Amino acid sequence: MSKKSRSILNLLIVVVFAALVIFTAVCNAEAQQKVNWRLQSVYPPPEEVYTGAGVPGAYGQFVELARRVEKRTNGNFKIKVYLPDEICKRNECPEALMGGMIDALGTNGQWHVGVWPVGEISGNIPYSTRSYKEFTDIYTKTDYIKLVRAAHAKKNVFWLCPIESASANFMTNFPMNSVADLKGKKIAASGPRADLIKAMGGVPVNVTAAEMYTALQRGMVDGITYPPYTGLSYKFYEVVKYVIWPGITVPSMSEVLVNLKAWNRLPKEYQQILDEEGYKMFVEDAMKKWGPKKDDLAQKNAAKYGVKNIYLTDKAYDEMRQFTFPLWNRWKTLDAENAALIKIFEDQLAQQKQQPAKPAKAAPKKK
């Protein structure tokens, strides 16, 4: 090799090395960037659904997600979870999120009807799935995430992940073994569940979570549609007599939404970490552990309060499910993403036709 060639080679080596140093410095600077977010929760503490349960409620999952992200970024990305109404009231939260007043929102799309059409049903399509595994398959093996994110992006929102709220069931003061038993009964419900109850002959009543106990106690409603574990955590078992299994939605879900501009400002590494932690928390912890455990606790502890678990037959469950299909068709018209989303659930049901669904966990036999 000539002297000139060696000089050129050495120069190239120096240039490449310098470029690597600069690239590494830029990457390190990005990884070390300090980020502080404000997440408004519409759910109150405590973190555990109730003392000793060993499973987090919605508020607890927001806090847990923040902990995991802070740990993976060595404390550089911090998400502070605010109590309900601390920054903005529930009805004001969508505007606050889209306008950038808050960076993230932990909420339920059913409470913001008309704001994010797909958000109303993405985790709460009545009688779509009846097990955690069924929904996990849809979440992990279809375009579910892609569709929900595309719909929310139209409103300057990045849909991050679902938050598990266990099964959502009828909790009533009357025995309910078929859809006929619901006729004329007043049920606290909102969003898609309210539409379903009306179609089934019931009377949906708009009652907030904070008002449900009193409404049941005073007979203002005959039942509610809510996760049965709240029979223990919110003490609804003191004012209801029956829990109907399987749930209307299994699981029922809330969600973490992020201001799209705040998301785009994040370093790519932080985006990946936040996305990964939200996904893992939902799939590995919520679907496999937390949700099933909450349902199990609700069933096992019902008798202590004189509450009876009613397990629907396949025939009764399928009868109730028929009332939801016209609603599915109506929701398809809201937007393209909704139509594609519901098609995913329809395809899953079609695949299951040759294998009739098994009944919910049977009541334990008395010895």
The 8 nearest C-alpha neighbors of each residue, nearest first, counted from 0:
[[1, 4, 5, 2, 3, 6, 8, 7],
 [2, 0, 4, 3, 5, 6, 7, 8],
 [1, 3, 5, 4, 6, 0, 7, 8],
 [2, 4, 6, 1, 5, 7, 0, 8],
 [5, 3, 7, 1, 6, 2, 8, 0],
 [4, 6, 8, 2, 3, 7, 9, 1],
 [7, 5, 9, 3, 4, 8, 10, 2],
 [6, 8, 10, 4, 5, 9, 11, 3],
 [9, 7, 5, 11, 10, 6, 4, 12],
 [10, 8, 12, 6, 11, 7, 5, 13],
 [9, 11, 7, 13, 8, 12, 6, 14],
 [12, 10, 14, 8, 13, 9, 15, 7],
 [11, 13, 9, 15, 10, 14, 16, 8],
 [12, 14, 10, 16, 11, 15, 17, 9],
 [15, 13, 11, 17, 16, 12, 18, 10],
 [16, 14, 18, 12, 17, 13, 11, 19],
 [15, 17, 19, 13, 18, 14, 12, 20],
 [16, 18, 20, 14, 19, 15, 13, 21],
 [19, 17, 15, 21, 16, 20, 22, 14],
 [20, 18, 22, 16, 17, 21, 23, 15],
 [19, 21, 17, 23, 18, 22, 24, 16],
 [20, 22, 24, 18, 19, 23, 25, 17],
 [23, 21, 19, 25, 24, 20, 18, 26],
 [24, 22, 26, 20, 25, 21, 19, 27],
 [23, 25, 21, 27, 22, 26, 28, 20],
 [26, 24, 28, 22, 23, 27, 29, 21],
 [27, 25, 23, 29, 28, 24, 30, 22],
 [26, 28, 30, 24, 29, 25, 23, 31],
 [27, 29, 25, 31, 26, 30, 24, 32],
 [28, 30, 26, 32, 27, 31, 266, 25],
 [31, 29, 27, 28, 32, 26, 268, 266],
 [30, 32, 28, 29, 27, 33, 75, 72],
 [33, 31, 29, 30, 28, 34, 75, 76],
 [32, 34, 75, 76, 31, 35, 77, 74],
 [35, 33, 76, 75, 77, 32, 36, 265],
 [36, 34, 77, 78, 76, 33, 37, 79],
 [37, 35, 78, 102, 79, 77, 38, 34],
 [36, 38, 79, 102, 101, 78, 103, 80],
 [39, 37, 103, 80, 104, 79, 102, 81],
 [38, 40, 81, 104, 80, 105, 103, 37],
 [41, 39, 105, 42, 83, 82, 81, 104],
 [40, 42, 83, 106, 89, 105, 39, 43],
 [43, 41, 40, 58, 83, 57, 44, 82],
 [42, 44, 82, 83, 58, 45, 41, 40],
 [45, 43, 46, 58, 42, 59, 82, 47],
 [44, 46, 47, 43, 48, 59, 58, 49],
 [59, 45, 47, 44, 55, 58, 56, 48],
 [48, 46, 55, 49, 45, 54, 56, 59],
 [49, 47, 56, 55, 232, 54, 46, 52],
 [50, 48, 47, 232, 52, 51, 45, 231],
 [51, 49, 52, 47, 48, 53, 232, 45],
 [50, 52, 53, 49, 47, 54, 48, 55],
 [53, 51, 54, 50, 49, 48, 47, 293],
 [52, 54, 51, 47, 55, 50, 48, 49],
 [53, 55, 52, 47, 289, 48, 56, 293],
 [56, 54, 47, 59, 46, 48, 60, 57],
 [55, 57, 48, 59, 58, 47, 46, 60],
 [56, 58, 60, 59, 162, 61, 164, 42],
 [59, 57, 61, 60, 42, 56, 46, 44],
 [46, 60, 58, 55, 56, 62, 57, 61],
 [59, 61, 63, 57, 62, 58, 55, 64],
 [62, 60, 58, 64, 59, 63, 65, 57],
 [61, 63, 59, 65, 60, 64, 66, 80],
 [62, 64, 60, 66, 65, 61, 59, 67],
 [63, 65, 67, 61, 66, 62, 60, 68],
 [66, 64, 62, 68, 78, 63, 67, 69],
 [67, 65, 63, 69, 64, 68, 70, 62],
 [68, 66, 70, 64, 69, 65, 71, 63],
 [67, 69, 71, 65, 70, 66, 273, 72],
 [70, 68, 74, 66, 72, 76, 77, 67],
 [69, 71, 67, 73, 68, 72, 74, 66],
 [72, 70, 68, 73, 69, 67, 272, 74],
 [71, 73, 69, 75, 74, 70, 76, 68],
 [74, 72, 70, 71, 75, 69, 76, 31],
 [73, 75, 69, 72, 76, 70, 77, 71],
 [74, 76, 33, 72, 73, 34, 77, 31],
 [77, 75, 34, 69, 74, 72, 33, 35],
 [76, 78, 35, 69, 36, 34, 75, 79],
 [79, 77, 36, 65, 37, 35, 80, 38],
 [78, 80, 37, 38, 36, 81, 77, 65],
 [81, 79, 38, 39, 37, 78, 62, 40],
 [80, 82, 39, 40, 38, 85, 79, 83],
 [81, 83, 85, 40, 43, 84, 39, 80],
 [82, 84, 41, 85, 40, 42, 43, 81],
 [85, 83, 88, 87, 86, 82, 89, 41],
 [86, 84, 82, 83, 87, 81, 88, 39],
 [87, 85, 84, 39, 88, 81, 83, 101],
 [86, 88, 84, 92, 91, 85, 89, 95],
 [89, 87, 84, 91, 90, 92, 83, 86],
 [88, 90, 92, 91, 41, 87, 84, 83],
 [91, 89, 92, 88, 93, 111, 110, 87],
 [90, 92, 88, 89, 94, 93, 87, 95],
 [91, 93, 95, 89, 94, 90, 87, 96],
 [94, 92, 96, 95, 91, 97, 90, 114],
 [95, 93, 97, 96, 92, 91, 98, 99],
 [96, 94, 100, 92, 98, 93, 97, 101],
 [97, 95, 93, 99, 101, 94, 98, 258],
 [96, 98, 94, 99, 95, 155, 258, 93],
 [99, 97, 95, 96, 94, 100, 258, 101],
 [98, 100, 96, 101, 97, 95, 102, 258],
 [101, 99, 95, 98, 96, 102, 97, 94],
 [102, 100, 96, 99, 37, 103, 95, 38],
 [103, 101, 258, 37, 36, 257, 38, 261],
 [102, 104, 257, 38, 256, 101, 258, 37],
 [103, 105, 39, 256, 38, 255, 106, 40],
 [104, 106, 255, 40, 254, 39, 41, 256],
 [105, 107, 41, 253, 254, 104, 40, 108],
 [106, 108, 253, 109, 110, 254, 252, 105],
 [107, 109, 119, 118, 110, 111, 106, 112],
 [108, 110, 119, 190, 107, 111, 112, 189],
 [111, 109, 108, 107, 112, 190, 189, 119],
 [112, 110, 108, 109, 114, 113, 115, 90],
 [111, 113, 114, 109, 110, 119, 190, 108],
 [112, 114, 116, 115, 111, 119, 118, 117],
 [115, 113, 112, 111, 116, 93, 118, 108],
 [114, 116, 118, 117, 113, 151, 119, 108],
 [117, 115, 118, 113, 119, 114, 333, 112],
 [116, 118, 119, 337, 115, 120, 121, 150],
 [119, 117, 108, 115, 121, 116, 120, 109],
 [120, 118, 108, 109, 117, 116, 121, 112],
 [119, 121, 123, 124, 118, 122, 117, 191],
 [122, 120, 118, 117, 123, 119, 124, 147],
 [123, 121, 252, 120, 251, 124, 253, 161],
 [122, 124, 120, 251, 121, 125, 248, 252],
 [123, 125, 120, 127, 122, 126, 121, 248],
 [126, 124, 248, 247, 127, 123, 323, 192],
 [127, 125, 247, 320, 248, 128, 124, 129],
 [126, 128, 125, 124, 344, 129, 248, 348],
 [129, 127, 126, 130, 249, 133, 134, 248],
 [128, 130, 249, 245, 248, 127, 126, 246],
 [129, 131, 133, 132, 249, 128, 134, 250],
 [130, 132, 134, 133, 286, 135, 249, 250],
 [131, 133, 135, 130, 134, 136, 286, 287],
 [134, 132, 136, 130, 131, 135, 128, 137],
 [133, 135, 137, 136, 131, 132, 128, 138],
 [136, 134, 132, 138, 137, 133, 139, 131],
 [137, 135, 139, 134, 133, 138, 140, 132],
 [136, 138, 134, 135, 140, 141, 139, 133],
 [137, 139, 135, 136, 143, 140, 134, 141],
 [138, 140, 136, 137, 135, 141, 143, 142],
 [141, 139, 137, 136, 138, 142, 135, 143],
 [140, 142, 143, 137, 139, 138, 343, 136],
 [141, 143, 145, 144, 146, 140, 138, 340],
 [142, 144, 146, 141, 145, 138, 147, 340],
 [145, 143, 147, 146, 142, 148, 138, 141],
 [144, 146, 142, 148, 143, 147, 149, 141],
 [147, 145, 149, 143, 148, 336, 144, 142],
 [148, 146, 150, 144, 149, 145, 143, 151],
 [147, 149, 158, 151, 145, 150, 146, 152],
 [148, 150, 146, 152, 147, 151, 145, 153],
 [151, 149, 147, 148, 152, 153, 336, 146],
 [150, 152, 148, 156, 153, 154, 149, 157],
 [153, 151, 156, 155, 149, 154, 150, 157],
 [152, 154, 151, 155, 150, 149, 156, 148],
 [153, 155, 152, 156, 151, 97, 115, 150],
 [156, 154, 259, 152, 153, 97, 258, 151],
 [157, 155, 259, 258, 152, 151, 154, 257],
 [156, 158, 257, 259, 152, 256, 159, 258],
 [159, 157, 256, 148, 160, 156, 257, 151],
 [158, 160, 255, 256, 157, 274, 257, 277],
 [159, 161, 255, 277, 254, 158, 278, 162],
 [162, 160, 254, 253, 252, 255, 163, 281],
 [161, 163, 253, 254, 252, 57, 164, 160],
 [164, 162, 252, 165, 285, 161, 253, 251],
 [163, 165, 252, 251, 57, 162, 166, 250],
 [166, 164, 290, 250, 163, 251, 226, 293],
 [165, 167, 249, 250, 226, 246, 251, 248],
 [168, 166, 226, 225, 246, 248, 251, 247],
 [169, 167, 246, 224, 247, 225, 226, 243],
 [168, 170, 224, 243, 223, 242, 171, 225],
 [171, 169, 242, 223, 222, 241, 168, 224],
 [172, 170, 222, 241, 173, 239, 221, 240],
 [171, 173, 240, 239, 221, 222, 241, 174],
 [172, 174, 171, 175, 241, 240, 221, 222],
 [175, 173, 241, 176, 172, 171, 180, 309],
 [174, 176, 180, 177, 173, 181, 243, 178],
 [175, 177, 311, 174, 180, 315, 178, 309],
 [178, 176, 315, 179, 180, 175, 319, 181],
 [177, 179, 180, 181, 319, 199, 176, 318],
 [180, 178, 177, 181, 182, 200, 199, 176],
 [181, 179, 175, 178, 182, 177, 176, 174],
 [180, 182, 179, 178, 201, 184, 183, 200],
 [181, 183, 200, 201, 184, 179, 180, 199],
 [184, 182, 201, 202, 200, 181, 185, 180],
 [183, 185, 201, 181, 182, 202, 221, 186],
 [186, 184, 202, 220, 221, 203, 201, 204],
 [185, 187, 222, 203, 223, 220, 204, 221],
 [186, 188, 223, 204, 206, 203, 205, 222],
 [189, 187, 193, 203, 192, 205, 224, 204],
 [190, 188, 193, 192, 205, 191, 109, 187],
 [189, 191, 109, 193, 192, 119, 194, 112],
 [192, 190, 194, 193, 195, 189, 120, 124],
 [193, 191, 195, 194, 190, 189, 188, 196],
 [192, 194, 189, 188, 196, 203, 195, 191],
 [195, 193, 191, 197, 192, 196, 198, 190],
 [194, 196, 192, 198, 193, 197, 199, 323],
 [197, 195, 199, 201, 193, 198, 194, 203],
 [196, 198, 201, 200, 194, 199, 195, 202],
 [197, 199, 195, 196, 200, 194, 322, 201],
 [200, 198, 196, 197, 201, 195, 322, 178],
 [201, 199, 182, 197, 198, 183, 196, 181],
 [200, 202, 183, 182, 184, 196, 197, 181],
 [201, 203, 185, 197, 184, 186, 183, 204],
 [204, 202, 186, 193, 188, 187, 185, 196],
 [205, 203, 187, 186, 188, 206, 202, 185],
 [204, 206, 187, 188, 189, 203, 207, 193],
 [207, 205, 187, 204, 210, 211, 208, 188],
 [206, 208, 210, 209, 211, 205, 187, 188],
 [207, 209, 211, 210, 206, 212, 225, 187],
 [208, 210, 207, 211, 212, 206, 213, 233],
 [209, 211, 207, 208, 213, 212, 206, 214],
 [212, 210, 214, 208, 213, 209, 215, 206],
 [213, 211, 215, 214, 210, 216, 235, 238],
 [212, 214, 216, 215, 211, 210, 217, 219],
 [215, 213, 219, 211, 217, 212, 216, 220],
 [216, 214, 218, 212, 213, 217, 220, 238],
 [215, 217, 213, 214, 238, 218, 212, 219],
 [216, 218, 214, 215, 219, 213, 220, 212],
 [219, 217, 215, 220, 216, 214, 221, 213],
 [218, 220, 214, 217, 215, 221, 185, 216],
 [221, 219, 185, 218, 215, 222, 186, 214],
 [222, 220, 185, 172, 186, 171, 184, 218],
 [221, 223, 171, 186, 170, 220, 172, 187],
 [222, 224, 187, 186, 170, 169, 225, 171],
 [225, 223, 169, 168, 188, 170, 167, 187],
 [224, 226, 167, 168, 223, 227, 169, 170],
 [225, 227, 167, 166, 228, 229, 168, 165],
 [228, 226, 229, 230, 297, 225, 168, 167],
 [227, 229, 297, 230, 226, 231, 293, 294],
 [230, 228, 232, 233, 231, 227, 226, 235],
 [229, 231, 235, 236, 234, 228, 227, 233],
 [230, 232, 234, 229, 228, 233, 236, 235],
 [231, 233, 229, 49, 234, 48, 230, 228],
 [232, 234, 229, 235, 231, 230, 212, 236],
 [235, 233, 231, 230, 236, 232, 237, 229],
 [234, 236, 230, 237, 238, 233, 212, 239],
 [237, 235, 230, 234, 239, 238, 304, 231],
 [236, 238, 235, 234, 239, 304, 230, 240],
 [237, 239, 236, 235, 216, 215, 240, 212],
 [240, 238, 172, 236, 171, 241, 237, 235],
 [239, 241, 306, 172, 171, 307, 238, 305],
 [242, 240, 307, 171, 306, 170, 308, 239],
 [241, 243, 170, 308, 169, 309, 307, 171],
 [242, 244, 309, 169, 168, 310, 308, 245],
 [245, 243, 310, 246, 309, 311, 359, 242],
 [244, 246, 359, 243, 129, 247, 310, 311],
 [245, 247, 168, 167, 244, 248, 166, 249],
 [246, 248, 126, 168, 125, 167, 249, 245],
 [247, 249, 246, 251, 250, 125, 167, 126],
 [250, 248, 166, 129, 130, 251, 246, 128],
 [249, 251, 166, 165, 248, 131, 252, 164],
 [252, 250, 248, 164, 166, 123, 249, 167],
 [253, 251, 163, 122, 164, 162, 161, 250],
 [252, 254, 107, 162, 106, 161, 163, 164],
 [255, 253, 161, 162, 106, 160, 105, 107],
 [254, 256, 105, 159, 160, 104, 161, 158],
 [255, 257, 158, 104, 103, 159, 157, 254],
 [258, 256, 103, 157, 156, 102, 259, 158],
 [257, 259, 156, 261, 102, 260, 96, 97],
 [260, 258, 156, 262, 157, 155, 261, 257],
 [259, 261, 263, 262, 258, 264, 155, 99],
 [260, 262, 264, 258, 259, 263, 102, 265],
 [263, 261, 259, 260, 264, 265, 258, 257],
 [262, 264, 260, 265, 261, 259, 266, 270],
 [265, 263, 261, 262, 260, 266, 259, 267],
 [266, 264, 262, 263, 269, 270, 267, 261],
 [265, 267, 269, 268, 29, 270, 264, 30],
 [268, 266, 270, 269, 265, 271, 29, 263],
 [267, 269, 271, 266, 270, 272, 30, 29],
 [270, 268, 272, 266, 271, 267, 273, 265],
 [271, 269, 267, 273, 268, 272, 274, 265],
 [270, 272, 274, 268, 269, 273, 275, 267],
 [271, 273, 269, 275, 274, 270, 276, 268],
 [272, 274, 270, 276, 275, 271, 269, 68],
 [273, 275, 271, 277, 272, 276, 270, 278],
 [276, 274, 272, 278, 277, 273, 271, 279],
 [275, 277, 279, 273, 278, 274, 280, 272],
 [276, 278, 280, 274, 275, 160, 279, 273],
 [277, 279, 275, 281, 276, 280, 282, 274],
 [280, 278, 276, 282, 283, 281, 277, 275],
 [279, 281, 284, 277, 278, 283, 282, 276],
 [280, 282, 285, 278, 279, 284, 283, 286],
 [283, 281, 279, 286, 280, 284, 278, 285],
 [284, 282, 279, 280, 287, 281, 285, 286],
 [283, 285, 280, 288, 287, 281, 286, 282],
 [284, 286, 289, 281, 288, 290, 287, 163],
 [287, 285, 282, 290, 131, 284, 288, 281],
 [286, 288, 284, 285, 283, 289, 291, 282],
 [289, 287, 284, 285, 291, 286, 290, 292],
 [288, 290, 285, 292, 54, 291, 293, 284],
 [289, 291, 165, 293, 292, 285, 286, 288],
 [292, 290, 294, 293, 289, 288, 295, 287],
 [291, 293, 295, 289, 294, 290, 288, 296],
 [294, 292, 296, 290, 295, 291, 228, 297],
 [295, 293, 297, 291, 292, 296, 298, 228],
 [294, 296, 292, 298, 297, 293, 299, 291],
 [297, 295, 293, 299, 294, 298, 300, 292],
 [298, 296, 228, 294, 295, 300, 227, 299],
 [299, 297, 295, 301, 296, 300, 294, 308],
 [298, 300, 296, 297, 301, 295, 302, 303],
 [299, 301, 297, 303, 298, 302, 296, 304],
 [302, 300, 306, 303, 298, 304, 299, 297],
 [301, 303, 305, 306, 304, 300, 307, 299],
 [304, 302, 301, 300, 305, 306, 299, 236],
 [305, 303, 302, 306, 301, 236, 237, 300],
 [304, 306, 302, 303, 307, 301, 240, 236],
 [305, 307, 240, 301, 302, 304, 241, 236],
 [306, 308, 241, 240, 309, 302, 242, 301],
 [307, 309, 242, 241, 243, 310, 306, 298],
 [308, 310, 243, 242, 244, 307, 311, 241],
 [311, 309, 244, 243, 359, 308, 312, 361],
 [312, 310, 315, 316, 244, 176, 309, 313],
 [311, 313, 315, 314, 358, 316, 310, 176],
 [312, 314, 316, 315, 358, 317, 311, 356],
 [313, 315, 317, 312, 316, 318, 311, 319],
 [316, 314, 318, 312, 177, 317, 313, 311],
 [315, 317, 313, 319, 318, 314, 311, 312],
 [318, 316, 320, 314, 319, 315, 313, 321],
 [319, 317, 315, 316, 321, 320, 314, 178],
 [320, 318, 316, 317, 321, 322, 178, 315],
 [319, 321, 317, 322, 318, 323, 126, 316],
 [322, 320, 318, 319, 323, 324, 317, 325],
 [323, 321, 320, 319, 324, 199, 198, 325],
 [322, 324, 326, 321, 320, 325, 195, 327],
 [323, 325, 327, 326, 322, 321, 328, 320],
 [326, 324, 328, 327, 323, 329, 322, 321],
 [327, 325, 329, 323, 324, 328, 330, 195],
 [326, 328, 324, 330, 325, 329, 331, 323],
 [329, 327, 325, 331, 326, 330, 324, 332],
 [328, 330, 326, 331, 327, 332, 325, 333],
 [331, 329, 327, 332, 333, 328, 326, 337],
 [332, 330, 338, 328, 337, 329, 333, 327],
 [331, 333, 330, 334, 329, 338, 328, 335],
 [334, 332, 330, 331, 337, 116, 335, 329],
 [335, 333, 337, 336, 332, 338, 331, 116],
 [336, 334, 338, 337, 339, 333, 331, 332],
 [335, 337, 339, 338, 146, 334, 340, 150],
 [338, 336, 340, 331, 334, 335, 339, 117],
 [337, 339, 331, 335, 341, 336, 340, 342],
 [338, 340, 342, 336, 337, 341, 335, 343],
 [341, 339, 337, 343, 342, 338, 336, 143],
 [340, 342, 344, 343, 338, 339, 337, 345],
 [341, 343, 345, 339, 340, 344, 346, 338],
 [344, 342, 346, 341, 340, 345, 347, 339],
 [345, 343, 347, 341, 346, 342, 127, 348],
 [346, 344, 342, 348, 347, 343, 349, 341],
 [347, 345, 349, 343, 344, 348, 342, 350],
 [346, 348, 344, 350, 349, 345, 343, 351],
 [349, 347, 351, 345, 350, 346, 344, 352],
 [348, 350, 346, 352, 351, 347, 345, 353],
 [351, 349, 347, 348, 352, 346, 353, 354],
 [350, 352, 348, 354, 349, 353, 347, 355],
 [353, 351, 349, 354, 350, 355, 348, 356],
 [352, 354, 351, 355, 350, 349, 356, 348],
 [353, 355, 351, 352, 356, 350, 357, 349],
 [356, 354, 352, 353, 357, 351, 313, 358],
 [357, 355, 354, 358, 313, 351, 352, 129],
 [356, 358, 355, 359, 313, 354, 360, 312],
 [359, 357, 313, 312, 356, 360, 311, 361],
 [360, 358, 245, 361, 310, 244, 357, 311],
 [359, 361, 358, 362, 310, 244, 245, 363],
 [362, 360, 359, 363, 310, 358, 364, 309],
 [361, 363, 364, 360, 308, 310, 309, 298],
 [364, 362, 361, 365, 360, 366, 299, 298],
 [365, 363, 366, 362, 361, 360, 308, 299],
 [364, 366, 363, 362, 361, 302, 299, 307],
 [365, 364, 363, 362, 361, 302, 299, 303]]
